[in-house]
Amino acid sequence: MDYFPLLLVIFASVFQGSFGLGMKFMPPLKWEAWWLVHSTFALIIIPSVWAYLVVPDLFGVVTSASPEATIKAMIFGALWGIGGIMFGKSVPYIGLSLTYGIVMGVCSAAGGLIPLFSIDNATQLPEFPYIIGGVIIMLVGVAITAYAGVLKDKKQGETQQKINLKVGLIIAILSGLLSAALAIGFAEGKSIGAIAEQAGAISRNGSLAIWVVVLWGGFIVNAGYSIFLLAKNNTWSSFSTPKARKAYMWSIGAALLWFGALGIYGQGATLMGKIGDAIAWPIMLGLSLIVGNIWAYLNKEWDGAKKPFNIMILGVLFIIVAVIVMSIKP
């Protein structure tokens, strides 16, 4: 494998693992107000501006795509949006660490394996055993990391009461499957990227036209849910909350990091060729989990939890091995 595409995916994982920092600075805005601003920038404004700058006649490219490709891409984007909402619904049942681990594991596996098996004669590809082996090792690493997070929560007295473990697990698994729809939507929208290339965009930038379409579906769900909560909770006044400037800045900053990750990931996956959709997604999610834990460590979230931290390091080693295995070029 050419190292440049892999470096792009690694770079994307740094952005992906860092965007959540912005959510620590949500007050004094209500969640639904902060999230509506974040979604508008992350899913509409930033992708559209970036794509407009590097894809000639972006509007013509998007409207030239077949209705089937456009609708399918938007549907997968909407499914991803539903998965994100279900993530939040699962946390009260089984806690943040376990929810995050399950969703990351299922999402990384499904987001890599579904595009893989959509390739003709996928099992005959020389990369096939390495991809399957890497995904399995990645799942083990994510599971170990999630277990370490659960132990940390217990040790620090942050464990939430498990209202219904069975329901929480079902919601988390469904969330992971639906969250993988973002990677699947990108793979299904390759014809849009091809039209962008025909219009004069270089290969890796054609991927940005795909995201413009996919993320419209995600925006409809996320914006719709935010507006529903604003109406339900009557929190429209949150937008004019005094001293909210910092919260607004973090909302937009997190959006830059989030789509920065997705945009760079799309470029790396495109340059990897037909197997890019199968390996770039789990690599990015696995490495972003490491980046997220680095930030957690720097913020002293692992203080007083030496044993869970050591277990987490073991999980990190598994994830690194998984990335190496999936990066092998037979």
Order of alpha helices (4+ residues) and beta strands (2+ residues): alpha-alpha-alpha-alpha-alpha-alpha-alpha-alpha-alpha-alpha-alpha-alpha-alpha-alpha
